[in-house]
Amino acid sequence: MTMADRSTETLTGSPGPTERTVRLSSGEVCNVPSGWELLPPGDAGVTRRVKAAGPTWTVKEKKGRREFSQGLWADAKQIADAKASMEATRSTAGYAKKQAAAKKRRDEKQGEYVEDFFQAVCDFLEFAPEYSAVAKHLAKAVTEHATPVGSGTVARTERIPIERRAESAVIAWMRHQTTAYDNMKIERVKGRRREVRRELAAKSRELLQNYRSGEENAMVGCPLAKALRG
């Protein structure tokens, strides 16, 4: 269903059935007003200025439990003015200094988090003394994979304590590195993939227990030892 021009409204919706349409949560389909352009996501500064200048239509697409921005529809002049204004701001020495200081703070914060996460992984592993080197090797591998900004892993969420993030990150890393999960053909039955993950997680925990208990020759034929060597 099409609707009349709603260019004076600020809306949020998902991609419509055709290129210049937006579908609202109500199911209504709006035609993008004439003279409007789509501003792709990625430049928060420009996006903020476009939104502040007048009506916009935000487009988001849901994939699984997550929503991804598909951009922002707005008057073409509104977008051009915002880009020019942002470019002028970014060309100043003051802006460059501010950005450098902000980057330094982010880098310091990230460095601190990487250290804290590495320690949380080591605490979760709690390997016997004779396998302390293996624990550090594994903790380093998991930390390097899970902590980069934008990685989208459980380590980047603040919704759960760092101890649980560390545990989940270890189990996820082992699922991909020490099991055949990535090559499994899992039935398309609701809940089956979750069930397989639980089964593999249980096996990973059993494997970790060998190192915690200091079991002799735990590394012989061990898929974890093989993964760490690789």
RAURZI-V657472 format. One record per backbone hydrogen bond with DSSP energy under -0.5 kcal/mol. CO is the residue of the C=O (numbers start at 1). NH is the residue of the N-H. E is the energy in kcal/mol with one decimal. If there is no record, write none. Layout:
CO_NH_E + CO_NH_E
This chain:
1_29_-0.9 + 6_9_-1.9 + 9_11_-0.6 + 11_58_-2.9 + 13_60_-3.0 + 14_23_-3.1 + 18_21_-1.2 + 20_32_-2.9 + 21_16_-2.2 + 22_24_-0.6 + 22_30_-3.2 + 23_14_-2.8 + 24_27_-2.0 + 28_24_-3.0 + 28_30_-0.5 + 30_22_-2.2 + 33_36_-1.5 + 35_76_-2.6 + 37_39_-0.6 + 37_74_-2.1 + 38_40_-0.7 + 39_72_-2.0 + 42_44_-0.6 + 43_47_-2.4 + 44_48_-2.6 + 45_49_-1.6 + 46_50_-2.5 + 47_51_-2.4 + 48_52_-2.0 + 49_53_-1.1 + 50_54_-0.8 + 51_54_-0.6 + 56_11_-2.0 + 56_58_-0.5 + 57_73_-3.1 + 58_13_-2.8 + 58_60_-0.5 + 59_70_-3.4 + 59_71_-0.7 + 61_68_-2.7 + 63_66_-1.7 + 66_63_-3.2 + 68_61_-3.0 + 71_59_-2.3 + 72_39_-3.4 + 73_57_-2.5 + 74_37_-2.9 + 75_79_-2.0 + 76_80_-2.5 + 77_81_-2.9 + 78_82_-1.8 + 79_83_-2.4 + 80_84_-2.3 + 81_85_-2.5 + 82_86_-2.4 + 83_87_-2.4 + 84_88_-2.1 + 85_89_-2.0 + 86_90_-2.5 + 87_91_-0.9 + 89_92_-1.4 + 92_96_-1.7 + 93_97_-2.3 + 94_98_-2.2 + 95_99_-2.7 + 96_100_-2.2 + 97_101_-2.1 + 98_102_-2.2 + 99_103_-2.5 + 100_104_-2.1 + 101_105_-2.0 + 102_106_-2.4 + 103_107_-2.8 + 104_108_-2.3 + 105_109_-2.4 + 106_110_-2.8 + 107_111_-2.6 + 108_112_-2.2 + 109_113_-2.2 + 110_114_-2.7 + 111_115_-1.9 + 112_116_-2.4 + 113_117_-3.1 + 114_118_-2.5 + 115_119_-2.0 + 116_120_-2.1 + 117_121_-2.4 + 118_122_-2.2 + 119_123_-2.5 + 120_124_-1.9 + 121_125_-2.7 + 122_126_-2.6 + 128_131_-2.5 + 129_132_-1.7 + 131_135_-2.1 + 132_136_-2.2 + 133_137_-2.0 + 134_138_-2.7 + 135_139_-2.9 + 136_140_-2.2 + 137_141_-2.0 + 138_142_-2.7 + 139_143_-2.5 + 140_144_-2.5 + 141_145_-1.5 + 142_146_-2.6 + 143_147_-2.3 + 148_151_-1.9 + 153_156_-1.8 + 154_157_-1.3 + 161_164_-0.5 + 161_165_-2.0 + 162_166_-2.6 + 163_167_-1.9 + 164_168_-2.7 + 165_169_-2.5 + 166_170_-2.1 + 167_171_-2.2 + 168_172_-2.4 + 169_173_-2.5 + 170_174_-2.6 + 171_175_-2.0 + 172_176_-1.5 + 173_177_-2.1 + 174_178_-2.8 + 175_181_-0.6 + 180_183_-1.6 + 180_184_-0.5 + 181_184_-1.5 + 184_186_-0.8 + 187_189_-2.2 + 189_192_-2.4 + 189_193_-0.5 + 191_195_-2.0 + 192_196_-2.5 + 193_197_-2.3 + 194_198_-2.0 + 195_199_-2.2 + 196_200_-2.5 + 197_201_-2.5 + 198_202_-2.0 + 199_203_-1.6 + 200_204_-2.3 + 201_205_-2.3 + 202_206_-1.8 + 203_207_-2.2 + 204_208_-2.4 + 205_209_-1.8 + 206_210_-1.0 + 207_210_-0.7 + 207_211_-0.8 + 208_211_-0.6 + 208_212_-1.9 + 209_213_-2.5 + 210_215_-2.3 + 211_128_-2.6 + 215_218_-1.3 + 217_220_-1.3 + 219_222_-1.5 + 222_226_-2.1 + 223_227_-2.3 + 224_228_-2.3 + 225_229_-1.8 + 226_230_-1.7
